């Protein structure tokens, strides 16, 4: 607390001094971070967390003392600095560079992609010399291109020097359009800060945890599949009491956009329960938060500007691309199969899942008879929805090598049939929705100041505006049922977040006492845009539908003319 570091009961003037000191310390650490770009940067971010905590506490007290909203804006900015440092920087630059010269844009974008890749590698390896050398070369090349850009596009260059700052009022304006509430957490030791933003106001909340919630969260998620309903209910209520109950009365809507933090980053809040149970209550009768709220997630608020400020998004020519590779592994009972990469058994449910969605959207299923890796890289951005139902494998030691398995049998045209995270940095999808229906696609190591380094982050980097990802090993059968319901809701025009919530609730209503365990239905969550899906550009396929109609009209006209002539001759 502030009393431990500065004054027992600081005055307003002393609080300002504290905040100035904290701000200076953070600027120094940020400068070190920019210079290091290595494993040392992770340690710098860890050190910065203590500054962030003290800064948030001082800003909260200053806001209470003065009522000035500028301190809430400072707190909001401080929270963003604690998350997604590298990814945020890249996404902001990527959005603004769109107005640059096309050739120059491509060169800069490729270099920034490589720079991000090298920076990520530096956080997970001790062999830094070669990577640091390449990083220096990249910076030199970028400086040369930026000098050219300053002449050709001074507006963008000015953005590089002074990036626009996202403020609370920007978020409020966005929330008013989608009827949602923004909830961001910052967790340090046993202290929790939660910023709640509605369409009209913002509140910064702070409380201390009385229990070791980090350990309890890890235990709940680690034991989830094997817990009985009573054991689960006890643990899930304790987490609700620690994380959600303190701010529940501040929530103005039932649709929540959540930015989690630290060790709670892979905890789906919808699985927490709001009432203690008495006696034996089965899984499908527990008071889950999903009964009352619709949840979506962000890595940081800096994912929001793409939703708020882009004037014209890329319009895809087609609606849906569904990919379900055929695997020749052992064919087990569908209820027993998981979509992890260890043994890669045949995925009956995954194939049925994609076939169902393809029929719904009147598209064809892509299988391993085609070069699926090349298809995603070359044509994935032409589709509003990219749906991958397959096996995935997470590399905890080297997250850039985490991978999605596509072609089960052969290597084709120089591709190995495996889509790695690092390859996603050179793909431009810019699509509406990517569905990663495989195991642990949202899982990975936590990197201080960056968040969870998962496969899903690669798809965010490639431009996907929303992603359905999984936090743990998902069951083939239940995944198929959930995704079928999800796509049906989407096709009815419901929002992305609402569609996934409805799919989970539908599953719960039909599940038995065992299959209603959250392990089977709660692993999938939505990151990014929550609104109804934008349909593909109807003009792109106009002639595909128009030509047959025109032919029929001409044929009918010809028949009518022929009959008229025959009648006149008689």
QUISULQUI-V820913 format. One record per backbone hydrogen bond with DSSP energy under -1.0 kcal/mol. CO is the residue of the C=O (numbers start at 1). NH is the residue of the N-H. If there is no record, write none. Layout:
co:nh
CO:NH
CO:NH
This chain:
co:nh
2:6
11:15
12:16
13:17
14:18
15:19
16:20
17:21
18:22
19:23
20:24
21:25
22:26
23:27
24:28
25:29
26:30
27:31
28:32
29:33
30:34
31:35
32:36
33:37
38:41
39:43
40:44
41:45
42:46
43:47
44:48
45:49
48:52
49:53
50:54
51:55
52:56
53:57
54:58
55:59
56:60
57:61
58:62
59:63
60:64
61:65
62:66
63:67
68:71
69:73
70:74
71:75
72:76
73:77
74:78
75:79
76:80
77:81
80:83
84:88
85:89
86:90
87:91
88:92
89:93
90:94
91:95
92:96
93:97
96:99
97:100
101:105
102:106
103:107
104:108
105:109
106:110
107:111
108:112
109:113
110:114
111:115
112:116
113:117
114:118
115:119
116:120
117:121
118:122
121:124
126:128
128:132
129:133
130:134
131:135
132:136
133:137
134:138
135:139
136:140
137:141
138:142
139:143
140:144
141:145
142:146
143:147
144:148
145:149
146:150
148:152
149:153
153:157
154:158
155:159
156:160
157:161
158:162
167:171
168:172
169:173
170:174
171:175
172:176
174:177
175:179
175:180
181:257
182:197
183:259
184:195
186:193
188:191
190:209
191:188
192:207
193:186
194:205
195:184
196:203
197:182
201:198
203:196
205:194
207:192
211:213
212:216
213:217
214:218
215:219
216:220
217:221
218:222
219:223
223:226
228:232
229:233
230:234
231:235
232:236
233:237
234:238
235:239
236:240
237:241
238:242
239:243
240:244
240:245
244:247
247:250
248:251
254:294
255:181
256:296
257:183
258:298
259:185
261:264
262:265
264:267
268:271
269:272
270:290
272:289
282:285
283:286
286:288
287:274
288:291
289:292
289:293
294:256
296:258
297:528
300:303
301:304
304:307
304:308
305:309
316:537
318:384
319:385
321:387
322:366
323:389
333:336
337:476
339:392
339:439
347:351
348:352
349:353
350:354
351:355
352:356
353:357
354:358
355:359
356:360
357:361
358:363
366:324
367:370
370:372
371:375
372:376
373:377
374:378
375:379
376:380
379:382
380:383
382:318
384:433
385:321
386:435
387:323
388:437
391:405
392:341
393:403
398:401
399:402
400:422
402:421
403:393
404:419
412:415
415:412
417:406
417:407
419:404
421:424
423:426
424:427
431:465
433:386
434:468
435:388
435:437
436:438
437:390
440:443
441:456
445:453
447:450
447:451
449:85
451:447
452:454
455:459
456:460
457:461
458:462
459:464
460:463
462:429
462:430
465:529
466:434
467:527
468:436
469:525
470:442
472:440
474:339
475:479
476:480
477:481
478:482
479:483
480:484
481:485
482:486
483:487
484:488
485:489
486:490
487:491
489:494
490:493
495:499
496:500
497:501
498:502
499:503
500:504
501:505
502:506
503:507
504:508
505:509
506:510
507:511
512:516
514:517
517:520
518:522
523:471
525:469
526:297
527:467
530:497
537:540
539:542
541:545
542:546
543:547
545:549
546:550
547:551
548:552
549:553
550:554
551:555
552:556
553:557
554:558
555:559
556:560
557:561
558:562
559:563
560:564
561:565
562:566
563:567
564:568
565:569
566:570
